[in-house]
Structure formats: C-alpha cells, structure tokens
C-alpha cells in the first residue's frame, strides 16, 4: 500500500532540519548501516523511544540478544523531533468517555500507569545522567476563552479527586502572574508530574546506553519485507540484506508502512503535527506578555496549541499539521502557525521564526495506546500514543520487554493499553476522515 502522505515526509535519507538538530554534536551519526546477513533472537524495528527502551530493557534486564534497525539515522523519527512535552494522558477521549467504556476502576488504573510513565521517563534521565535540558515541574492547561474555564476547573477536580493527581487552579489574573498573559488566556490549571525535555538529546542518551548494554544498533537500514519461514522470521533490509530472528518488535508508531505484516495493517491514522521556533526573545519582549514560566503549556482548544519558552528564550509553538506532507505544504503551514501564534501573543508580531518542521503522531480507533503480541506469531507491538510519546513510549517499551520474556499473553497493566485497535474502515479514506474532523473542531473552536 502506498504511503498516506507525500514522499517528502518519508525521506529517511535526510536529517529533519529541526532546532533540536542544532543543539547536539554534529558527529553523532555514529551508528553503522547494516551491510551483511546476520542472526539474532530478537529484532527491534524502529529506533525511537519505544524501540530503544525495549531493546535496552531486553539487553540489560534479561541479557537477551537484540538487534535494532532504524530506517533513517538514529534520531530521525518523531521521538527526536517532537516538542518534548511530558504530559498526560495518552488518550483522545474524555474522562467521562473512559468511565463509560472501561469503568471507574480501570480508568484509575490507566491514570496510575500514565503517572508511572511520566516518572519512568524522568527516572531514565536521572539513572543514565542524560543531559537533555529538563525544564519545568508541572504542566499547564490554559482556557483559550472564558467558556472553557469551568471545564478546566472540572478537569482539575477530577484529576485530583478521582486519580490523586496534584492540581492547582488559577484565575486569569493569577495565571498572568505565574504563567503568561495574551489573547487566549482566561485561567488555567496545573498538574504534576509534568516537565519538558530536548527530545533528541534524550533519545541519543538512551540509544547510547542501549549500545553500551550490548544492543547492536544499525541505522539507515530500512525493512523492505518480512517473511515467516517455519518458526523463524526472515527480515529483508534495504532490499538485499537478510536478518534471521526468532521474535520481532514493531516499534515504528506513526511511520508504520501498511505492507509489512497483514495483522498490523490499517490500524493507524498518522497525523502531521507542526512546530515553529522563534529567534531568542529579549527581556522586553518576554515581559510584554509576562511570560515567566518554563513549564510546558497546552492551550485547551479542540485543535489545541502547545507551546513553551526554551532555556535560550526561544519560543516553541506547535499545532496540528496539514493534510499533504510535502515540503511546500509544511512551509505554508508554518506561515499560518506564525499568524496563529502572533494572534495569541500580539506583542510578538515582529519576532522572526528561525525554525519550522513537522512529524507524525499515531492516532487509532482505540484512542489509547496499544501494547501486545499477535496471535500465533512472535510479533510484538506498541504504538498509538495519541501525541503523548515522551510520557508513554519509554514505559511502553519497558513493558513490552517484560511481555516478550514472560511467554505470557498479558501484562499487569490497564486494559486501556492492551490489544490491537480495530482496523480503520475503508482505510484509503483516512485523510478524508481527518479532514472532516479538522473542519468540525476548527468550527467549534471559532
């Protein structure tokens, strides 16, 4: 099946020109391309948070023989180009919807696992002393209009009373003192844990630990085909190299191509998310909106904006992307986002944009992540983080490693995470469905 978007977004040969790429040593492309046939017990496909965390856990905790392959360079995918927000929950449904579908106790378990995910990411950074520019100690959700204020107060109360999450509510005036002002700020609430990172530095630090632990990592080694031969799998890399493996971990998330394994096809709607970053703001510009926090912020629209002030006083602003995926469409979208940002923060109308880029997040019919094993096959999967990969993907990779070595079908985690999502009806219409969704919620936001 052809890729959903323009070929530009799948250009594995070129680094993504993100701001994060400018913050690391340019010689970090230190992983080799696979150039000979090899054998392994476990092959991990995908060098993002899920794949690296899973491989690291398998090698370190269980002394497994692990090979990991990445289609681009290590640090090419969405794990290395997202906004770096560690926030909750990894779901695209309301708490009321969760209660109705799964029940209150299972929803509490889901939020408990979600908090574990946030702490797991933070603990990895601490354990391996990964210098990834951690900022903030909570997340803010901001009401973009007075009508949203009551709903965020209700959300804060539910988080606190049902799930034991530390929250605090701020009026418009109170948040202007500790957060920021602007045209779409009518109060906010905070929740813990929450923070932000440089996502590329975190990924590279994690990959370095996996390599030290014995994981064999190969970059620019794209999987062309998977064949099952008896009880083993033959994985063809770059159309001419073979890997023989007993077990396979699919950890490609939004970049999964619907032709590798039939049972996984047509279950993901990859959605483009775009980011722009300004030049460094001067003190006068920062004071003009009293932007005093380094905590990550979600503007609680239906089609939300997300933003934060970086350590060097650049401003990061993100939003849902276009429906094409070409370099040209990305440029057009970045200009629209610049107008949106300057509408929300009008005193920055003369601030230039230095960087813009995009990536894919994975949405599914479950609206929550999926972790598990395919029936009758030694194929394991974890995907569908609903744009909350920093929080969820490293934890999920660790849980996946436990599932692989336990020879069990289930993990002691919430049912929200377990099992595959249903296939998307008439998958060729996925972009049409997305377009309708975007039109509907953009009208609601107006």
N, C-alpha and C positions, 0 to 999 in steps of 0.2 A: 504493500500500500504506500502511496506517495506521502511525503511529509505534509503536515497540515498547513504550514506557513511557507513563505518564500525561502528559497535556499540560503539566503544571506544569514538567517538566524541559526542555521545548522553548519556554518563554516568552521569546522573543527580545526582547520589549519592555521587560523589566525587568532592571536590573543584578543580578547574583548578590551576595547580602549576605555576601561573604567578608571575612575580616580584611584581605586584600590591598587591597580597595577603600578601606579607611580609611587606607592608607599613602601614597596619591597625591593630587595636587591634584584637587579635585572638578570643575574645569572642563576636564578632559582629553577630554571628549566633543566633540572639535573637528572631527570628520570629518562631511561632509555626507551627506545621503540623496540617492541618485540620483533626479533629477526630470525628466530628458529623455532622449530617444533618443540613443545615441552609438555610435561605431565604434571598434574597437581591433584591433591584431594579436593580442594575447594577453590573454585574460580569466582571472584567477585567482579561483576561488570558494573563499572561506574565509580569514578574517583571523587565523589562529593562526600558530604558529611556521613550519609548512611553507609556507603561502601567502605570508606576509610575507617569509621568507627567499628563496623562489623569485622573488618579484616584485623584491626588492632586487637579487638577482644578475642577473636579466634586464636590469634598467634600468642598473645600474652597470657590469657587466662586458661586456654585449653591446649596450648602447644600444637596447634593444627598447622598443616602445610597449606599455605594460602598464596595464591597469585591474584593480583588485582590489575585489571586493564581499564584504561581511560581513553576514550575516542579522541579527545583533544589533548592539550597539555594538562598536567595536574594543576588545577586552579582555573580551568577554562569554563566550567559549568556554573549553574545558578548558585551553588554553595559558596562560590568565591566572588560573586558579583551582586549579591542581594544588598539590602540596606543595613544589615547587621542587627536588626531588632530581635531581641529575645523576648517574645511576648506570648500571651495565651488568649484563647485556647486554639488548638489547631483544628478548627471546625467552622463550617459555613452554615450553622443553624443556631437558632435562638436556644436559650436555656429551657424555655417552655417547650420547644420542639424536642429537645433532648429528653426532658421528663416524660413527655408523651410517648416517645418512641422506645426508650430504654428503661424508664423508671427512675425514681429519685436516687436509689442506692447505687445503681450502675453509673448514673451521671456523676455522683460524688466520687466514685472510683476513677472515672475518666479525668476529672479535675485533679484528683490526687496524683494520677500518673503524669498529668501535664505539668504539675509543680515539680515532680521528680525529674521531668525532662529539663526544665529550666535549671534546676540545681545540678543535674548531671553535666550540662554544658559548662556551667561555672566551675564545677569540680575538675573537669578535664583541663581547663585553663590553669587552675591552681596546681594540680598534680604535676603537669608537664611544664610548668612555668612558661606558658605560651604568651609572648608579648604581643597582644592583639588589641591594644588601645581600648580596654574596657572603660565604658563611661556609664554613669547613672546607677541608681539603686532602686528604681521603680519605673513603671510605665504610666503614661497619662493618656486618658481618653477624653477628648475635648468635644463639647457640644458646639456644632457649627451654626446653630440657630437656637433662639430661645425655646422653641418647641421640643428640642432634643434634651433639654436639661433634666426634665422629670424622668426620662427614660434612662439617662446615665446614672441618676440617683438610685433608680430601681435596680439597675445592673450592679452597682456598687454594694447595695444592701444584700442582694442575692449572693454575690461573691463572698461577702463577709459571713452572713448568717447560715448559708447552706454549705459552703465549701471551706470555711475557716481561713479565707484569704484576707490578708491585711489590706484594708482600703481606707481612703480618705476622700471626702467630697469638698469641692471648692466652688464658691460662687464666682461669677465673672470677675469681680473686684479682687477676690482672694487669689484667683489663679494669675491675674495680671501681676501680682506681687512676687509670686514664686515660679511662674512659668513664662507667659508671654501675653502681650496684647495682640490686636489685629482685628480684621473684619469678620472672622468666623470663630470667635471665641466668646462663648456665653456660659462659661463654667466648665468644670472638668472633674474627673475623679482619678485617683492613682491606685495602683495595686502592686503588691510585691509577691514574689520576686520579679524583677524585670531589669534589664540593662541593655546595652548595645556594644557591639564589637566591630573591629575591622574584619570582615568575613574572610578575606583572602589570607590574612596573617594567621587567623585561627585554623583554616584548612591546611595551610602549609605546615604549621606547627604539628598538627595532628598526623599528617602524612609522614613527617619526619620521624615521629615516634613509632608509627607503624613499620617504617623501613628499619629502624633500629631493632624492633622486636622480631624481625625476620620475614615480614611480608615482602614478597617480590612484586614491585610496582612497575608497570610499563605504561608509558603514555603514547599518544598518537597511535594507538593500537585499537582500531575500531572493529567491533564484532560485525561480521558480514552475515553469518549464518550459524545456527545451532542445529546439530544433528544428534539424534539419540541412537546409539549403537549398542544393543544389549543393555547392560546396566550402567554403561558409561555415556558420557556426552563428548562429542567432538565439536569444538568451537572454532570456527574459521575466522581468523583475524586478518584484516586488510586484504581479503580475498585469496591469500596464498599461504598463511601460516596457520598451523593447527595446534590447539591446546586440547589435551585429553584430561577430563575432570570427572570426578565421582559426583560432585554436587556443584550447583550453580546458584549464586546470589544475584538477583536482578535489582540493581540499585541505581537506576537511571532516571527515575522520577519523571519530570515533565519532558525530558528528552527521549523517553522510550519511543522506539520506532515500531509501528504495528506490523511487523513481519518476522519477528524473532521466535515467538512462541505463541501458538494459537490461543491458549487459555488466558493469556495476558492481554490480548489484543482488544482494542476498542473500549477500554475501561478508563482512559484518562482524557480529560479535556485540558490540554496545555493552554494556559492563559498568559499572554505577554504582560509583563509589568515593567514600567519605565522609571528611570531615576535621572534627575538632573542635580548637579552640584555647582554652587556659585564660586566665584572668587572669594578669598577671605574677606569677611566683613570687618570694617573698622569699628572702634568703640562707639562712635556717634551713631552709626547705623544700627548696631545692636541695641543701644539704649532707646532708639526711636520706637521700637516695639517692646522695650523692656524684656528682651529675650535673655533670661537669666539661667535657664536650665540646660543641662546636657542629657537629661533623660529623654528617651525616645517618646514621640507623641503620635497618637492616631487621631486624626480629625474624623469624628464618628459619623460621616456621611454613609449612605448606602454604597456609593462608589467612593470609598474612603481615600483621603490623602494621608500620607505618613511622612514625617519629617523630623529632623533633629539637627542640632548645632554640633559640628565636629570639633575636635580638640584645637584645630588650627583656625577656628572661627569661620570655616566654610559652612554653608547651609545646604543640607541634603533634603530633597523634596521628591517624593515618589507618588505614583498613581498607576491605575490600570492602563495598559498599553493599547496599541492599535490592533487591527484585525488582519494585517498583511504580513508584517515581519521583515520587509526589505529595509535596507539602509536608508533609503529615501523616506519611507514611512516613519522610521524611527526619528529622523531629523524633523519631519513635520510635527510628530507627536511632542517632541521636546520643546518646540516653539509654543505649542498650545499649553504645555505644562508650565512654561515660563510665565505665560499670561495668567494662568490659574494661581500660581504662587504669588505673583505680584498683585493680584486682586485680593488675596488673603492678607498679604503683607505689603500694603501700598507704599509705605515709606522706603521700600527697597526697589522702586521702579527703575532706578538707574544701575542696579547691580548686575554685572555681567555673569553669564553662565559659562563655566570653564569646561564642564564635562557632561556628557549625556550618554546613556547606554540602556540596554534592556536585557531581560532574561525571561525564562519560562517558569511559571508555578503550575503545580498539578492539582486540578480540581477533579473530583469524581462524583458519581451519583450517590455515594455514601455521605459525602460532605465531611468525612473524617478520615484519618489515615488508615491504611491497610497494611497489616503485618501478618505473614503466614507462609504456608507451604502448599504447593499444588498437589492435589490428589494424584496418587500413582506416579509421582515424579519427585526427584530430588532437586526441585527448583524452588527456591525461597525468594520472597519478595518483601519489599517495604517501600511504600510510595504514598502519594496523596496527602501531603502535609498542609494543603489549603493555605499556602503562603506563610507558614509558621515553621520553616525548616530549622532555623537556628535553635529553637526550643526543642523540637521533636526529633529531628533526623539523627543526631548522635545517640540519643537514648534509644531510638528505634533500632539502630544498627547494633547496639549492645544487646538488646532483647532478641534480635534476630540470631545473633551468635549463640545465645543460650538455646534457642529453639533448634538450631542446626545440630548441636552436640547432644541434645537431650533425647533424640529419637522419639519425641512426643509431637502430637499434633497441635497442642495448645500451650499457651503461656499464661501465667497468672497475672494477666493484665486485663483492663476493661474490655468488654465486648465491643466498645466503640472502635477499637483498633483491629479486631480480629476478622479475618476473612476478606475475600475479594469484594469490591463493589460490583454491582450489576453492570453489564455492558451498556453502553450508550446507544439508545435506539437510533437506527439509521445514522451510523457514525459519520457518513460523508456530510451530514448536515450540522456537524458540531459547531462550525463557525457561524452558521445561521442561528442556532440556539443562543450562542454567546452574544450575537448582535442584538437579538430580541431582549436578552437580559440587560445589556448595557443601555439600550434605549429606555426600557421600563424604569430602571433605577436612576438614570440621569433625569428623567421627568419627575420622579419622586423627590430627588434632591433639589429640584427647582421649586 
